[in-house]
Amino acid sequence: MADMPIIKNLKREENVFELKPWRSIHKTITKPMVTGLGPAEIKESALAMGFAHITAPDILGSPTHIHPFDQWIYLIGAEDFSEFDADIEFTLGDEILHINYPCYIFIPKGVKHCPLDIKRVGKPFIFIDASITQEASVRPDTVASTHRPTYQALNNKD
């Protein structure tokens, strides 16, 4: 994406990256974000996670879309994980979920989801986006460059 900021963490040790802050594309997210890029930084890693501090209403993840991998969204209080004071609507499949409590949402691969419509923010909260990509779910030395095996995403039956 042309409007996506470049995320560049600093390698400190073989499996340790210092998280470097970056600016969100959303004007309402004013504090720096951090993202662990998973296999883009450590090829043996399958997990990628991004963290944002949310202080104002906004619409994230629009338009409704799907991914070929599982995804988890966490919504937790910023100072006390259990203190969640916000009203959110989240499209998952054909449902609109109404969320006003700390939670995580599992989004199986191939399921349409978003937007995350943050209607009201009484207290700042933390938004965490986590995914395990299909290509990263196996070690690189087990994947042939010309033929990719068929993968089954974690926790999915098909």
C-alpha positions as semicolon CSV with decimal commas, in nm:
position;residue;x (nm);y (nm);z (nm)
1;M;0,000;0,000;0,000
2;A;0,132;0,341;-0,092
3;D;-0,013;0,506;0,221
4;M;0,120;0,244;0,465
5;P;0,413;0,363;0,676
6;I;0,732;0,156;0,663
7;I;0,778;-0,060;0,972
8;K;1,143;-0,131;1,049
9;N;1,241;-0,293;1,379
10;L;1,604;-0,322;1,494
11;K;1,766;-0,665;1,520
12;R;1,947;-0,687;1,857
13;E;2,017;-1,060;1,886
14;E;1,953;-1,366;1,669
15;N;1,590;-1,394;1,781
16;V;1,540;-1,053;1,942
17;F;1,411;-0,741;1,767
18;E;1,373;-0,403;1,931
19;L;1,027;-0,273;1,845
20;K;1,057;0,063;1,671
21;P;0,752;0,287;1,689
22;W;0,570;0,395;1,375
23;R;0,278;0,625;1,299
24;S;-0,063;0,480;1,220
25;I;-0,244;0,563;0,897
26;H;-0,543;0,654;1,120
27;K;-0,537;1,016;1,240
28;T;-0,718;0,923;1,563
29;I;-0,436;0,688;1,666
30;T;-0,193;0,953;1,786
31;K;0,043;0,744;1,999
32;P;0,312;0,543;1,822
33;M;0,228;0,184;1,728
34;V;0,456;-0,120;1,740
35;T;0,442;-0,433;1,528
36;G;0,637;-0,759;1,543
37;L;0,663;-0,868;1,182
38;G;0,706;-1,241;1,247
39;P;0,854;-1,425;0,948
40;A;0,961;-1,099;0,780
41;E;1,210;-1,054;1,066
42;I;1,272;-1,405;1,200
43;K;1,210;-1,666;0,931
44;E;1,143;-1,940;1,188
45;S;0,868;-1,729;1,346
46;A;0,508;-1,770;1,233
47;L;0,344;-1,508;1,453
48;A;0,297;-1,141;1,358
49;M;0,142;-0,895;1,606
50;G;0,059;-0,526;1,602
51;F;-0,032;-0,305;1,899
52;A;-0,218;0,028;1,899
53;H;-0,334;0,261;2,178
54;I;-0,690;0,371;2,097
55;T;-0,819;0,697;2,246
56;A;-1,092;0,815;2,007
57;P;-1,374;0,678;1,791
58;D;-1,270;0,556;1,446
59;I;-1,340;0,288;1,187
60;L;-1,055;0,038;1,144
61;G;-1,010;-0,237;0,888
62;S;-1,260;-0,108;0,635
63;P;-1,382;-0,234;0,392
64;T;-1,506;-0,580;0,490
65;H;-1,245;-0,833;0,373
66;I;-1,109;-1,187;0,417
67;H;-0,762;-1,336;0,474
68;P;-0,619;-1,676;0,378
69;F;-0,498;-1,713;0,741
70;D;-0,643;-1,709;1,091
71;Q;-0,645;-1,379;1,281
72;W;-0,702;-1,276;1,642
73;I;-0,810;-0,929;1,757
74;Y;-0,766;-0,836;2,124
75;L;-0,942;-0,539;2,287
76;I;-0,823;-0,471;2,644
77;G;-0,804;-0,182;2,888
78;A;-0,489;0,031;2,851
79;E;-0,407;0,076;3,222
80;D;-0,591;-0,221;3,369
81;F;-0,666;-0,498;3,119
82;S;-1,004;-0,564;3,280
83;E;-1,118;-0,200;3,269
84;F;-1,273;-0,163;2,926
85;D;-1,490;0,143;2,865
86;A;-1,575;0,161;2,495
87;D;-1,857;0,071;2,257
88;I;-1,760;-0,115;1,942
89;E;-1,939;-0,285;1,654
90;F;-1,746;-0,551;1,467
91;T;-1,863;-0,734;1,156
92;L;-1,779;-1,106;1,168
93;G;-1,931;-1,318;0,895
94;D;-2,293;-1,208;0,860
95;E;-2,318;-1,081;1,218
96;I;-2,249;-0,746;1,377
97;L;-2,102;-0,802;1,723
98;H;-2,165;-0,535;1,992
99;I;-1,864;-0,521;2,223
100;N;-1,830;-0,322;2,546
101;Y;-1,605;-0,561;2,742
102;P;-1,241;-0,678;2,719
103;C;-1,217;-0,967;2,477
104;Y;-1,043;-1,139;2,194
105;I;-1,207;-1,227;1,866
106;F;-1,100;-1,529;1,662
107;I;-1,139;-1,478;1,288
108;P;-1,094;-1,807;1,098
109;K;-0,930;-1,793;0,758
110;G;-1,174;-1,713;0,478
111;V;-1,432;-1,548;0,708
112;K;-1,535;-1,197;0,608
113;H;-1,478;-0,941;0,880
114;C;-1,450;-0,571;0,961
115;P;-1,496;-0,289;0,991
116;L;-1,415;-0,246;1,358
117;D;-1,639;0,051;1,426
118;I;-1,529;0,220;1,747
119;K;-1,838;0,421;1,841
120;R;-1,729;0,554;2,180
121;V;-1,411;0,554;2,389
122;G;-1,463;0,632;2,759
123;K;-1,113;0,512;2,856
124;P;-0,819;0,443;2,624
125;F;-0,776;0,079;2,528
126;I;-0,523;-0,144;2,356
127;F;-0,598;-0,301;2,017
128;I;-0,386;-0,605;1,929
129;D;-0,391;-0,772;1,587
130;A;-0,227;-1,116;1,568
131;S;-0,196;-1,362;1,282
132;I;-0,013;-1,676;1,182
133;T;0,034;-1,683;0,809
134;Q;-0,001;-2,004;0,611
135;E;0,347;-1,980;0,463
136;A;0,495;-1,913;0,806
137;S;0,318;-2,208;0,968
138;V;0,589;-2,442;0,835
139;R;0,963;-2,395;0,851
140;P;1,119;-2,253;0,532
141;D;1,341;-2,560;0,476
142;T;1,029;-2,780;0,448
143;V;0,868;-2,574;0,172
144;A;0,974;-2,640;-0,187
145;S;1,018;-2,323;-0,392
146;T;0,808;-2,453;-0,682
147;H;0,541;-2,655;-0,502
148;R;0,362;-2,539;-0,191
149;P;0,181;-2,800;0,016
150;T;-0,185;-2,755;0,104
151;Y;-0,210;-2,599;0,448
152;Q;-0,472;-2,625;0,716
153;A;-0,483;-2,313;0,930
154;L;-0,463;-2,366;1,303
155;N;-0,794;-2,433;1,478
156;N;-0,990;-2,473;1,151
157;K;-1,168;-2,787;1,046
158;D;-1,142;-2,729;0,669
